Amino acid sequence: QVSGIDKNTLIRTGAIPEGSYRLCLRAYDPATLRPISDEEPLGCSNTFPIQSIEPPIILRPQNETEVMVSTPQNIQFAWTVPAQAPAGTRYIFRIKELPTGQNPNNIMRLGTPYILEQQTNVNFLNYGPSFPLLVAGRSYAFSVQAVDPTGRTSFRNQGYSEIYQFTYQTQKARDIDNAISILVPKKCGDDIKAGINIAFYLRWKPQRPT
């Protein structure tokens, strides 16, 4: 006998939903099917919790960062393996373009096609030139979903990670300190004399972007 959860769902999925439970046993006469032991709470265990497994956590790229354009295309995506995830757990990687000013959560929930929906059995994805090319200057939203092919493991949030976003950006000078090289003074901390009859000057040269 099952109470508090849907019996058909339990049979179909083989997974007990997250919550607190008690296990109760009662003996019956096999000939008459009449109970020969007391009903609950006698014969019942103490209450015990059943918790769903946490979904993956994205490791890279970090949320709301810039990913530099490379030739050929090569973007490294990685995420954690959920603790206690069963062997054979698979991961579904999904990515969409993120229009300016749009909420990435809303974009990922829309029924529009993904740029890529790729299943893998490892916790990383090398987004190489064989995948659809991303466009420099545009932003993208992505997520990972953990799935147990047997259907016996319950993941929290249906196995979906948080939705992250990044901007695919061309290489550029990071800031003015990297854009110029100071020639005079030669090093930090050098004294510079200045006065009415003493010339004071700085000299620098442009540095090529790296």
Secondary structure, DSSP 8 states (H G I E B T S, - for coil): ---SS-HHHHHHH----SEEE--B---B-TTT--B-S--TTTTB---EEE--B----EEES-TTEEEE--SS--EEEEE---TT--TT-EEEEEEEEE-TT--HHHHHHSSS--SEEEEESSSEEEE-TTS----TT-EEEEEEEEE-TTS---BGGGGB---EEEEEE-----SHHHHEEEEESSSTT-----BTTB----EEEE----
